[in-house]
Structure formats: structure tokens, C-alpha cells
Amino acid sequence: MHLAAIRVAIADATKMNSELIVAALKRSRNNLDVQALPSNSSAALRELQDSQPDVAVISARLEDGSLTGFRVLHELRAKESKVPAIMLLDSTERELVVDAFRSGARGIFCRHDSFDTLPKCIRRVHQGQVWLSNPGLEFLLDVVISSRPLKIGPSGGMSRLTSRERDVVRLIADGMRNQEIAHKLNLTEHTVRNYLLRIYDKLGISSRVELVLYAVSGSESLEASHTQTCA
């Protein structure tokens, strides 16, 4: 079975650099349909939005500035673009790697890496995976570890929740997704999301994981809620 070629767009600091990468990728015979984008960040962004490639490879340094590639990533993310992007960096400097992923990159490729691995990077990102080197992975783990710890404190705040809000918490603790909760409680998914926002606010937490940990720490309160609901 013949697989469709992956459409790849390249934006580098100069037109010549972009065209050299395009030519090299075409020679690699990895079933890639490659095109060069303008080297100006605004023009590259417009063409990305028009062409909607399967994967975009964007240099951090474009012709209008050393970090204007990040602007392209920010704009793509702000416009909720579905185009997965690989950031091309001159070095795997910690701050650049972290900021690239924060800006929406799905992969990091350094100019010091072997060019032979770029087609593999493109294919992995196209498949929905994340691509980065081991040092880059360590940077991201450091960020996660050093960020605000999860709140798993006492669940006295459960008493501030309404009966229906406690039902939502119980079902989340049971591992249900929003769609399943909506079906179970005869609500819309939008209503379930609104309940979650109010629950987060009342309990002083900010994520689903924190909510599950919070709920587990107050299992007696949840059990009481379940008993009242079933009564």
C-alpha cells in the first residue's frame, strides 16, 4: 500500500538555507513532499496558515530577528493551528529548549545533530509523538520537578461543595472523562467543565490530578456524598 507523502514546510534564517534543507530532505528518499517558506516570520506564518503542511520545521532565528521563530510558534498556537512544529535550534541551551516547548513545539532539532535523523524526527512528530534529545528531556523534567508541587492536603474544603459538585468529584476520582460524567449525570460537557472550574476555585487547586489526589485524601466525604446521592 502506497502511503501519502508527508508535506513538510521549512523556514530557516535565509532562503538559501531553507532551499538547502529542502534539497537534502528530497534526496533522503523518505517520502517527504518538502517546500521552502519565506525567511521572514510574518510571511512564513501567512504561508503556513495558507498551505497547512503536515509538519513545519521552523528555525528560532529567521531573517528578521534571532528569536523570531518563537513568534511564529506563538502565533500558530494562539490561532489554534493543527500544524505540528519542530523548532530548529543552533544549540540545546536549556532556556531555549524549554521555551520552544512552552511556545508549542512538538520537537526540537539542533543543528549539531546528524542531518540523517531529521527525517525520523519529522516522521515521529507527524505521528503525534514528541522529539527531543536526552539533554532536552532532562531540561523538561527539571522544569516539571521544580514547578509548584501537587496539592494533596486535607480535604476540609469538600464541605464547601454542593451535592452535585461532589458527585462530579466522585466520578472524576473513579476515572471518568468529562463526556462520561455528562452522560452519567444527564448534563452537557460544557456544564461539567463549568462545574470543574468552580470546584477548582473552591478547593484552591488547578488541575484534574490535584483534584483526584484531594478527593482520595477525603474519601470519607466522597463516600458520604455517594450514599446521599444513591439514597
Secondary structure, DSSP 4 states (H G I P E B T S, - for coil): -PPPPEEEEEE-SSHHHHHHHHHHHHHTTSSEEEEEPPSSHHHHHHHHHHH--SEEEEESSBTTBTTHHHHHHHHHHHTT----EEEEESS--HHHHHHHHHTT-SEEEETTS-GGGHHHHHHHHHTT--B--HHHHHHHHHHHHHSPPPP----GGGGGS-HHHHHHHHHHHTT--HHHHHHHHT--HHHHHHHHHHHHHHHT--SHHHHHHHHHHTHHHHHHHHHHHH-
